[in-house]
């Protein structure tokens, strides 16, 4: 079946979810969503961003958080319309055709393969804070972390759900503890390194923008990275029993890597069924886990182990910028999918759920402008400039890949999966 003859509705897409073990519970989905927003970017990235921009970091987090909310709310409405483990790849296929699904899937792969490298780097850096692990090379710790999380993902979705749940519980508890400590220090005015906390501390050291406004703009892509994976609850929706009723520090990195392997495996399988990803990425094991796609991402993460060997001090910052590009592209697929969904609903072709994104279509258009604007300041950062210059190569790779795979595109394969 050619792209021009794709069905207008997403009914056949549901067949891509055939074979999954519906083992995730409400508590799993809730903590995957909460834990997704509390990851490596927050704990390891926030320190460097705070040093660059000062208290203005809080403003950047608030602005990025608002647009992250718009993205997640858009995705939530699509999930209630039709839950799918293929997530935004599935919705891109329904509303934008197979080319949209192809771009969405591979940009998600870029996002999580580079985020996975950032995560194993963070794990290795954190582990070196303990004297027990200090003699072990950074690259070896990264490799061990990858092996452990890979094993968890290949066993079963139930084990993944339990691990994600427990990781997220620790992250949330640690974050709450940090907040309590901060409140106590503020109330008691207990000095830290000889300085009393409070508004005066900010006022006496340059105010909200001590280094100026420009550093605040330059750190936006790093903050966007911190919000990565808030969309993962949607991937899990395809393996939960009742999706309609459901819609920091070493552990944070392990949790993020765990989630990345999980989501990428499911999305690559959805693409493989349609023919826009290699066939082996669609293979399921006896535990109903799409291990082909998971192993492909793990293979890329192994390259990250090499990066930790060659440039251990710079590995995290290098991959963070590439991950940010993947995140922006992923979000930039979700938003227009929702916009097209709303247009169909307005024509009476579909029914919008009761939980809706407010302010449509202006909300979606504003979000798209913001996502495009985030790329601009990256060109003014040394590491970010490398990423921006790599964008043409990414586009060329996507085009070449499409022409290599387009003859294999066959949406009728979704129907075969259900027979």
PyMOL commands that set and color helices and strands:
alter all, ss='L'
color gray80, all
select helices_A, chain A and resi 3-5+11-17+26-36+40-43+45-81+87-127+131-134+138-155+157-188+199-203+214-218+220-226+232-239+243-245+250-274+279-282+291-310+315-346+362-378+382-408+413-417
alter helices_A, ss='H'
color red, helices_A
select strands_A, chain A and resi 191-192+195-196
alter strands_A, ss='S'
color yellow, strands_A
deselect
rebuild
show_as cartoon
